[in-house]
Amino acid sequence: MVSSNHQTPPIIRKAKIEDANQIIPLIYSSGPLAWNFVFQEGNKTPFDFLNRAYARKGNTISYTNHFVAEKNGSVVGSILAYTQPSFLALTAGTAFQILSVYKWKAPNVMARGLKTETIIQPPKSKRLYLGHIAVSESHRNQGIAKQLIEHMIQYNSDYKTIALDVSAENPAAISLYQKLGFVIKETRHPNGWEGKIASHHYMEKII
């Protein structure tokens, strides 16, 4: 018998600064290998960067770009959306946050970030790009990721092409996206630095 808690749909809303403690672990869980590869530098961890960038406007990690799924007062899911050309300005803001956190070691972080962008590339024009799609382990298999994606598509109804990247080693997510109408357009591989992050599928859905 399915509990009433599972039957209750989540509230999908814009993220807030005060969601940080709950949403940042979800954002990290959307791609831990990539987060570690890029943002682990000396005694600074991905969480040092995420906590700072999330609380500030004008960068790709900012709370202003995220929505959350909330159940019983707890954040149980996350999703991000952005487009070109705003992504270019957000990327500049992200670079500033990297400088603020890593100081003189920032070039090391930026170099790894550029490497990662060969696999998880900036969004193409005229597309709504979705990312940081994650649901807490205790709330998976309840349709929350599907509801987050559908909400973002409806919220940004001017866009008819929706895009996302997904690890080729995440069959559950790939299956979900295919059921929602996303099609694999390209698979990108980390040539020469295999094992740092997984190969990724670039997927699109036409509305």
C-alpha positions in Angstrom: 0.0 0.0 0.0 1.4 3.4 -1.0 1.6 5.9 1.9 -0.3 9.1 1.7 3.0 10.9 1.9 4.1 9.4 -1.4 0.7 10.3 -3.0 1.0 14.0 -2.0 2.5 16.0 -4.8 5.5 18.2 -4.0 5.3 22.0 -4.1 7.5 23.2 -7.0 8.8 26.7 -6.3 11.7 29.1 -6.8 14.7 28.4 -4.7 15.5 30.7 -1.8 18.8 31.6 -0.1 17.6 29.8 3.1 17.3 26.5 1.1 21.1 26.3 0.9 21.6 23.5 3.5 19.1 21.3 1.8 19.6 22.1 -1.9 23.4 22.2 -2.1 23.8 18.5 -1.3 21.2 17.8 -4.0 23.1 20.0 -6.5 26.3 18.1 -5.7 24.6 14.8 -6.1 23.6 15.7 -9.7 27.3 15.1 -10.7 29.7 14.4 -7.9 32.5 13.2 -10.1 32.5 16.4 -12.1 32.1 18.6 -9.0 35.1 16.9 -7.3 37.2 17.0 -10.5 36.7 20.8 -11.0 36.3 22.2 -7.5 38.5 20.1 -5.2 41.6 22.2 -4.9 43.9 22.0 -1.9 41.9 22.3 1.3 38.9 23.8 -0.6 36.1 21.5 -1.5 33.2 21.7 -4.0 31.0 22.6 -1.0 33.1 25.7 -0.2 32.4 26.9 -3.8 28.8 25.8 -3.9 27.9 27.5 -0.6 29.4 30.8 -1.7 28.1 30.9 -5.3 24.6 29.7 -4.4 24.0 32.6 -2.0 25.0 35.2 -4.6 23.2 36.5 -7.7 24.7 36.6 -11.2 26.4 33.2 -11.6 25.4 29.7 -12.8 25.1 28.3 -9.3 22.9 31.1 -7.9 19.7 30.3 -6.1 18.0 32.7 -8.6 18.5 30.0 -11.4 17.1 27.1 -9.4 13.7 25.7 -8.5 13.1 23.1 -5.8 10.5 20.4 -5.0 9.3 20.8 -1.4 7.5 18.1 0.6 6.4 18.5 4.2 8.6 21.6 4.6 11.7 19.9 3.3 13.5 20.4 0.0 13.6 17.0 -1.8 14.4 17.9 -5.4 16.3 20.5 -7.4 16.5 21.8 -11.0 18.3 24.6 -12.8 17.4 26.4 -16.0 19.2 28.9 -18.1 19.6 30.0 -21.7 21.8 31.9 -24.1 22.8 34.7 -24.1 22.3 35.1 -20.3 24.6 32.1 -19.7 27.6 34.1 -20.9 27.0 36.7 -18.2 26.4 34.0 -15.6 29.6 32.3 -16.6 31.5 35.6 -15.9 29.9 35.7 -12.5 30.9 32.1 -11.8 34.5 33.0 -12.7 34.4 35.8 -10.2 33.2 33.4 -7.5 36.0 31.0 -8.3 38.5 33.8 -7.9 36.9 34.7 -4.6 37.1 31.2 -3.2 40.3 29.8 -4.6 42.4 33.1 -4.9 45.7 32.4 -6.6 44.8 28.7 -7.2 41.7 29.8 -9.2 43.4 29.3 -12.6 43.7 25.5 -11.8 40.0 25.3 -11.1 39.1 27.3 -14.3 41.3 25.1 -16.4 39.6 22.0 -15.2 36.2 23.7 -15.7 37.1 24.4 -19.3 38.1 20.8 -19.7 34.7 19.6 -18.3 32.9 22.0 -20.8 34.1 19.7 -23.6 31.8 17.1 -22.2 29.0 19.2 -20.6 28.9 22.1 -23.1 27.3 25.5 -22.7 23.7 25.7 -23.9 23.1 26.2 -27.6 21.0 29.2 -28.7 17.2 29.1 -28.7 17.2 26.2 -26.2 16.1 26.0 -22.6 18.8 24.1 -20.8 18.0 22.1 -17.7 20.6 20.9 -15.2 21.3 20.0 -11.5 18.3 17.6 -11.7 18.4 15.7 -8.4 16.0 14.1 -6.0 16.9 13.0 -2.4 17.3 9.2 -2.1 14.4 8.9 0.3 12.0 10.5 -2.3 13.0 8.8 -5.5 10.6 6.8 -7.6 7.8 9.2 -6.8 7.8 11.1 -10.0 9.4 14.2 -8.5 12.1 14.6 -11.2 9.4 14.3 -13.9 7.3 17.0 -12.1 10.3 19.3 -11.8 11.1 19.0 -15.5 7.5 19.5 -16.6 7.2 22.5 -14.4 10.3 24.2 -15.9 9.1 23.5 -19.4 5.7 25.1 -18.6 7.4 28.0 -16.7 9.5 28.8 -19.8 6.9 28.1 -22.4 8.5 30.4 -25.0 11.1 27.7 -25.6 10.3 24.8 -27.9 13.6 23.0 -27.7 14.6 21.7 -24.2 18.1 20.4 -23.7 20.1 18.6 -20.9 23.2 16.5 -20.4 23.2 13.2 -18.5 26.0 10.8 -17.5 26.2 7.8 -19.8 26.6 5.8 -16.6 23.2 6.8 -15.2 20.7 4.5 -17.0 17.8 5.4 -14.6 18.0 9.1 -15.5 18.5 8.3 -19.2 15.4 6.1 -19.2 13.3 8.8 -17.5 14.4 11.5 -19.9 13.6 9.2 -22.9 10.1 8.5 -21.5 9.6 12.3 -21.3 10.5 12.7 -24.9 14.2 13.5 -24.8 16.3 12.1 -27.6 20.1 11.5 -27.4 21.7 13.9 -30.0 25.3 13.4 -29.2 27.6 11.5 -26.8 30.8 13.3 -25.6 33.8 11.4 -24.2 36.6 12.7 -21.9 39.4 11.8 -24.4 42.7 11.7 -22.6 41.3 12.1 -19.1 39.0 9.1 -18.8 37.9 8.3 -15.3 37.8 11.9 -14.1 34.2 12.3 -15.2 31.9 10.0 -17.2 31.0 10.3 -20.8 27.8 12.3 -21.2 24.8 12.2 -23.5 23.4 15.5 -24.8 19.7 15.2 -25.1 16.9 17.3 -26.6 13.1 17.4 -26.5 11.0 19.3 -29.0 7.8 20.7 -27.7 
